[in-house]
């Protein structure tokens, strides 16, 4: 197992994003599971820094889109422009054509602009002007959004949320990490000097190793029981989809790999479940129940495999 590659990633990331080891490890697990990541938090806590950091560490081609209320789908996908020399329209790809796309403040754009990402996130391709273009390989979307109670935001619909494998928040740093931030060098300067932590081909090695992490029959029973409880349990109005179940397994495999193991334990599933399920579950009575409490309710309702 290429555990040295995983350790190299986590060590390098923790030197830039201070005091957020769990969140950084979740973000890395999301990428190794080939999933898209949604980071929701107040401005100024490092959401954009984390996205830039992942692109640099993994050696991926990076583009950033600042979402605004007047943005159109063509601003994301691209547009066809008439070429006078050829006498025909030529498609000019937009910023979506990158290996890692940072959709910054995605919920400041209207649902029409947000929908431009749906096909890209699910099928890794774009359809426009009657043609289909494949996106670069690999392709990831890391989106940031401000809390939905802030002015000028448009909530993401369930169909969009379900395409994000994980949603996480960074929160304020603890006292020691904040002191190091205040006394240390600017994070942007450190990022500018940060080399790629992986050589060409090593990311593919990590993808293959993640897929190869063993999931036993009893672990599959446990995951299925979690899915079934989310759909039929008394406390839930909207359960986890099959896509969520597949994503949960992929994320648990990645978490196990980052821990240096070649098999998944129930603890791995529980470690990634809040990030995978928190934005997908809905309480039965529409009460304002925090996502972490819903996930805890789900974990407590399902017995661990014997």
Secondary structure as UniProt FT lines:
FT   HELIX           3..16
FT   TURN            18..19
FT   HELIX           21..32
FT   TURN            33..34
FT   STRAND          36..40
FT   TURN            43..44
FT   HELIX           47..58
FT   STRAND          62..66
FT   TURN            69..70
FT   HELIX           73..77
FT   STRAND          78..83
FT   TURN            84..87
FT   STRAND          88..93
FT   TURN            95..96
FT   STRAND          100..104
FT   HELIX           106..108
FT   HELIX           111..114
FT   HELIX           115..117
FT   HELIX           118..123
FT   STRAND          125..128
FT   TURN            129..130
FT   STRAND          131..134
FT   STRAND          140..145
FT   TURN            148..149
FT   TURN            151..152
FT   HELIX           158..161
FT   TURN            162..163
FT   STRAND          164..168
FT   HELIX           175..183
FT   HELIX           187..193
FT   TURN            200..201
FT   HELIX           202..212
FT   HELIX           217..232
FT   TURN            234..235
FT   STRAND          236..238
FT   HELIX           242..258
FT   TURN            259..260
FT   HELIX           266..277
FT   TURN            278..280
FT   STRAND          282..283
FT   TURN            284..285
FT   HELIX           291..301
//
